[in-house]
C-alpha cells in the first residue's frame, strides 16, 4: 500500500517551472508584506512579522512543490508538522488574516497557478487598501477618555463644564475622587469631540483654567490607547 502511494506522483515541475513559481511567490509575498505594513493600525507593529509574510509565501510554495501529487510525502509532512508545537500568540486578528493570505498565495504559486496567485494578490490587496482608506468598521466618532484634576469648588466645576460643553458633543462622567484632603478633585470623563481637529485647542482651553492643575486626554480606538496631552 505504501509503495502504491509513493507511485502516485503526477506533478513533476522542471527547473524553469520551479524558478517561475518561486519568483511569483516572492513577488506576491512582497506585495502582501507591503500592504500589511501600510494598512496596519495596531499598537505593536513588528518588522519581523512583515518579513515573515514574504518567507511564508516562499516556504509554502516550496512545500507544495515538494509534495506535488505524492500522497506519501503529504502524509509524511503532516507527521512532521504534528511534532512541531507553535506557541507564538497572534496579537491581532488582522495578523491571522494576512497569515492565511500568504499561505493561500504560496499554495497557488506552488501548484503552478501563477496567474491565480498574482491576480488574487492584487485583487485582495486592493480590497484591503480600499477598506482601510474608507475606514470600514471603525467607530463613526472617535471617543476619548479625559482625566482632569481641578480645585474642589463649585466655581471650578462650573468653569470645567463650560469648556466641555463648548468642545464636546457627548460627555459622560465615569469616575470622580477627592485628592489632597478634599482640596482637589480628579474626574474622568468619556467624551466625543465635536471636531477631532480641535484636540490641541481643547487641551489648551482646559489648561488655561486657573482651577485646573492637570489634564490628560486618552485616545480610545480598538486596543491602542495613549495620552494626547
Long-range contacts (C-beta under 8 A, 24 or more apart in sequence): 2-72, 5-70, 5-71, 5-72, 5-75, 6-70, 6-72, 8-69, 8-70, 8-71, 8-72, 9-68, 9-69, 9-70, 10-68, 10-69, 11-68, 11-69, 11-111, 11-112, 12-68, 13-65, 13-68, 13-112, 17-112, 18-65, 20-114, 21-61, 21-65, 21-109, 21-110, 21-112, 21-114, 22-58, 22-61, 22-62, 22-109, 24-61, 24-109, 24-114, 24-117, 24-118, 25-57, 25-58, 25-60, 25-61, 25-105, 25-106, 25-109, 25-110, 25-117, 26-54, 26-57, 26-58, 27-118, 28-57, 28-105, 28-106, 28-109, 28-117, 28-118, 28-121, 29-53, 29-54, 29-55, 29-56, 29-57, 29-58, 29-102, 29-105, 29-106, 30-54, 31-121, 31-122, 31-125, 32-57, 32-98, 32-101, 32-102, 32-105, 32-121, 32-125, 35-125, 35-128, 35-129, 36-94, 36-98, 38-129, 39-128, 39-129, 39-132, 40-94, 41-132, 41-222, 41-224, 42-91, 42-92, 42-94, 42-222, 42-223, 42-224, 43-223, 43-224, 44-91, 49-95, 53-98, 53-99, 53-102, 54-102, 56-99, 56-102, 56-103, 56-106, 57-102, 57-103, 57-105, 57-106, 57-109, 58-106, 59-106, 60-102, 60-103, 60-105, 60-106, 60-107, 60-109, 60-110, 61-106, 61-107, 61-109, 61-110, 62-110, 63-106, 63-110, 64-106, 64-107, 64-109, 64-110, 64-111, 65-110, 138-221, 139-221, 141-169, 141-192, 142-192, 142-193, 142-196, 142-219, 142-220, 142-221, 143-190, 143-191, 143-192, 143-220, 143-221, 144-190, 144-191, 144-192, 144-193, 144-217, 144-218, 144-219, 144-220, 144-228, 145-188, 145-189, 145-190, 145-191, 145-217, 145-218, 145-220, 145-225, 146-187, 146-188, 146-189, 146-190, 146-191, 146-215, 146-216, 146-217, 146-218, 147-186, 147-187, 147-188, 147-214, 147-215, 147-216, 147-217, 147-218, 148-186, 148-187, 148-189, 148-206, 148-212, 148-214, 148-215, 148-216, 149-179, 149-184, 149-185, 149-186, 149-187, 149-212, 149-213, 149-214, 149-215, 150-184, 150-185, 150-187, 150-209, 150-211, 150-212, 150-213, 151-183, 151-184, 151-185, 151-211, 151-212, 151-213, 152-178, 152-182, 152-183, 152-184, 152-185, 153-211, 155-211, 156-185, 156-209, 156-211, 156-212, 157-185, 159-209, 159-211, 160-187, 160-206, 160-209, 160-211, 160-212, 163-202, 163-205, 163-206, 163-209, 164-189, 164-191, 166-205, 167-193, 167-194, 167-195, 167-198, 167-201, 167-202, 167-205, 168-192, 168-193, 168-194, 168-202, 169-193, 169-194, 184-213, 199-228, 199-229, 200-229, 203-228, 203-229
